[in-house]
């Protein structure tokens, strides 16, 4: 079992999760984070820290797509181990539907 980040993170990217992760398994894209499933130790400390509720257990229904997305981009994007500031409009994006289809970026974070 592992945890995955889903589309609720897109354009929110709060990064409270990064700060508490004991194994630094988060990777940063331009507008979202992902978790490397082979590095995650399933401790669960990140899940309650996410204000957007974007972190889910991969055992939850409908997470198969997100497990593959997290795996793919954690191999491409840079590892992040320190919290950065969330985008200034993060709160506005928190409950926007269909963010993956409309706003996902494959670009790595900076």
C-alpha positions in Angstrom: 0.0 0.0 0.0 1.1 3.6 -0.7 -0.5 7.0 -0.8 -1.2 9.0 -4.0 -1.9 12.6 -4.8 -4.9 13.2 -7.0 -6.2 16.2 -9.0 -7.3 18.2 -6.0 -3.6 19.2 -5.7 -3.5 20.8 -9.2 -3.0 24.5 -8.8 -3.3 24.3 -5.0 0.1 22.7 -4.2 0.1 23.6 -0.5 3.1 21.5 0.4 2.2 20.9 4.1 2.7 17.2 3.2 6.3 17.7 2.1 7.2 19.1 5.5 6.1 16.1 7.4 7.2 13.2 5.1 9.9 11.2 6.9 11.2 9.7 3.7 11.1 12.6 1.2 9.0 10.7 -1.3 7.3 13.8 -2.9 8.1 15.1 -6.3 7.2 18.5 -7.7 5.6 19.4 -10.9 4.8 22.8 -12.2 1.4 22.8 -10.6 1.0 19.7 -8.4 2.9 17.2 -6.3 3.1 13.4 -6.7 4.3 10.6 -4.4 6.8 8.0 -5.5 4.9 4.8 -4.7 8.0 2.7 -4.2 9.5 5.2 -1.7 6.3 5.8 0.3 6.4 3.8 3.6 2.7 4.1 4.1 3.0 6.0 7.4 0.1 8.2 6.6 1.4 11.4 8.2 1.0 13.4 5.0 -2.7 12.6 4.5 -4.2 14.8 7.3 -1.8 17.6 6.5 -3.2 18.3 3.1 -5.7 21.2 3.2 -7.1 20.2 -0.2 -7.7 16.5 0.8 -5.6 15.5 -2.3 -3.8 12.6 -0.7 -5.5 9.2 -0.7 -4.6 5.6 0.1 -4.1 3.6 -3.1 -6.6 1.1 -1.6 -9.4 3.6 -2.1 -11.7 3.1 -5.0 -10.8 5.0 -8.1 -7.1 5.6 -7.3 -5.6 3.3 -9.9 -5.3 6.2 -12.4 -3.6 8.3 -9.8 -1.2 5.5 -8.8 0.0 5.4 -12.4 0.3 9.2 -12.7 2.2 9.4 -9.4 4.5 6.7 -10.5 5.2 8.2 -13.9 5.8 11.7 -12.8 7.8 10.8 -9.7 10.3 9.3 -12.1 10.6 12.6 -14.1 10.0 15.5 -11.7 12.5 16.7 -9.1 12.3 15.4 -5.5 11.2 18.0 -3.0 12.0 17.8 0.7 11.2 21.3 1.9 7.9 23.2 2.0 7.6 26.1 -0.4 4.8 28.7 -0.4 1.5 27.7 -2.0 0.4 29.7 -5.0 -1.4 32.9 -3.9 -4.7 31.7 -5.5 -4.5 28.1 -4.1 -7.7 28.5 -2.1 -9.7 29.6 -5.2 -8.6 26.4 -7.0 -9.3 24.0 -4.1 -12.8 22.7 -5.2 -12.6 23.3 -9.0 -13.7 20.2 -10.9 -11.9 18.5 -13.8 -8.6 20.1 -13.0 -6.6 17.2 -14.5 -8.2 17.4 -17.9 -8.1 21.2 -18.0 -5.1 22.4 -16.0 -2.5 19.6 -15.5 1.0 20.4 -16.5 3.7 17.8 -17.3 6.4 20.3 -16.7 8.7 19.8 -13.6 8.6 22.2 -10.7 11.2 24.9 -10.2 
